[in-house]
């Protein structure tokens, strides 16, 4: 699931329109639509507000946000999966120390 898909699900599960959620976040309805369709990135600063508003764990939203950033960086790279394996090893090693 992408961050945009998660935001749409949270909004729809709470019977909100895009206009209503855009108003809560103080952003345009069109911009929110692009975020939900993964055409525009969401600023990290909005994650805390979304977490509080929808009573959703911030860590879950942050993981999806970071996943979107990594995907956008690697999506056109032929060695993306190899690079991700390398990153996983590095993170695992750094967490063990």
N, C-alpha and C positions, 0 to 999 in steps of 0.2 A: 504494500500500500504506500502511496506517495503522500507527502504532506498535504497537497491539494485535495486528494481524495479523502483524507482524514478530516480536513476542515469541512468539506461538503457533507460528509456523513454526520459529523457533530451538529452542523447547522440544520440538516434535514431531520435528524433524530429529535431536535428541539423545536421542530415546526417553525423554523425561522426562514424568512426570505433573505436573498442576498442583500437586499437594500437594508434590512434590519441589522444584519451582522456587519455590513460595511459601516453603518452608522456607529455601532459600538466601537469599531476599530478606528473610526475617523479616516476612512479611506473611501475612494470612489467605488461604486457598485461594479463598474466595468473592470477596475483593477482587481477586485475580489474575484470576479468571474475568471479572469486570466490566472489568478493564483490557483483557484479550484481546478482549472484545466491544465495546470502545470506549464503554463506559457510564460509566467512571470514568477520570480522568486519572492518569497515573503521575507521581510526584514526580521532578523532574530529578535529584535526588541518586542515584537508582537506576540511571541510565544508565551510569555508570562501572563499577558492579558487573556489570551485564549485559554490557557490552562486554568486560570481562576474562574473565568466566565463559564466554561463548560465543565468545571470540576474534573479535569483530565490531568493525569500525571505530566508534569513538565518534562521529565526525562523522556517520555514517549514522544512528545512533540519535538524535542531537541534531536532525538535520534533520527526522526523522519526528516527534519530540516537539514541535518548534516548529511544524511543519505542523498537528499536532492542535490546538495552542493557537490558531493563527490561524483554523483552520476553525471552532472552537467560538465564536470571537468574531464571525466574519462569516457564519455559515451562514444566518442569518435576515435578512440585509441585502440589499435589492434592488440596491444599487450595489456589491456586494462585488467583482465582477470589475473594475470601474472603479477601485475603491480599491486593489486589488492591482496594477494596472498603474501607478498612481501611486507605490506603494511600490517597485516594481521600478525605476522611473526614479530615484527618490531614492537607492536603494541603489547603483545603477549609477553615478550621479553622485558619490556619496560615496566609492566605491571608486576612482574615477579621480583623485581629489584627493590 
